[in-house]
Amino acid sequence: MGLPALADGPTTRTTPRNSAEVDTSRIVAIGGDVTEIIYKLGAGKNIVAVDATSQFPPDALKTKQNVGYMRALSSEGVLSTRPSLIIASDGAGPPEVTRAHKSAAIPYVTVDGKAT
């Protein structure tokens, strides 16, 4: 299942524009807003890991692997979940970890946190 609604929203991409080209079977969701959006799109079952700010839905942190706090991530923690896609709030970091994620062979999408 692709995430076309998210792909058309305010994002910064390091992935192909066509969501059909991206494997969404193992998503790491970084940021509570990102996790909630993915669940609302009906793709919560595809999430394999979330960060500590993912408080909704309430079972997200209970049923998914926790990769730590979104502003203090480690590359190893995120990549050890074997994601097929990383979707992160624009506040994720630290910057060197975000750069490492973006340079990995895994598609990485940043969701702009500006209210629209």
N, C-alpha and C positions, 0 to 999 in steps of 0.2 A: 504494500500500500504506500503510495507516495503522499507527500504533504503539499499539494499544489497551493492551497490557500496561504500557507506560511511562505512558500517560495515567492509568492506575488506581493508579500508585505514588505515593510521597510527592513531590509537586511543588507549586510555586506557579505558577498559571496566569495568563496575560494573554490566553488564547485560549479558544475555545469548548470546553466539556467533551467534546463528542462528537468523537472523533478523525476521523470521516468528514467533518467540516466543514473540516479542516485539510489543506492541500496539503503533502504530505511528499516531493515530488519533488526538492527542492533544500535539503537540511538542512545547516546549519552546526552542528557539534558542538563545544562548548567545554567542555573538561575531559576528562581521560583516562578517567574513570569513565563519562561520558556516551557517548564514542566507543565504548568497549568494549560497553556495553549495546546501543547501536544495532546494532553488528555482530552481537552475540549474538541479537538479534531478527530477524536476516536482512535488515536494511535498509541495510547498509553501502554498497550501490550507490547509494543516494539521498544519501549524504553528498558535498557538493561542497567542503567545507573543514573543517579541524580546527585546534585550537590546538597549541602546542608540547608540551603535556603528554600528548598522545595517542600513547602509545608502543605500544599494543596495539590491534589486531593490528599486527605489525611493519611492514606496508606502508602503514599509515594515513598516516603523514607523508610517505612516498615517493610515494604516488599521489594524494593530495588536496592542495588548496591550503592553505598554512599561514597562519593569520591572526595569529600571534604568541603570546606567552605569555598565558595566561588571566587573569592579574591586571593585565596592562598592555596591554589591547586598545585599538584605535582604532575608532571608529564607521565611518570610511571603509573600513578594511581588511575589516571584517566585511560591511558593506553592499555593497561592490564585488563580492562573489561572487554577488549577486542571489539571496539565499536566499528560499525560500518558507516556511521555518521555522527558528527559532534555538532550539536546546536547549542550556542551559548549566548547569554546576555552580553551586551557590549562592555559591561563592567567586570567581566571575568579576567582572571589574572593569576599571578603576576605576569607582566608583559613578556618576559622571556619564556614562560610556560605557554602562553598563548601563541607566541611565534613558533615554538616547537610543535604545537598541535597543528598549526596551519601548514607547516612544512612537511608533516607526515603525509603518507599516501592516503589518508582518510579525509573524505570531504568534511569541511568545516564551514558552518554558517553562523554568522554573528547577527543577532537580532538587536536592532536599535531600540534602546529603552525610552526614547522620547515619546511622550503622550501624543496620540493622534486621535 
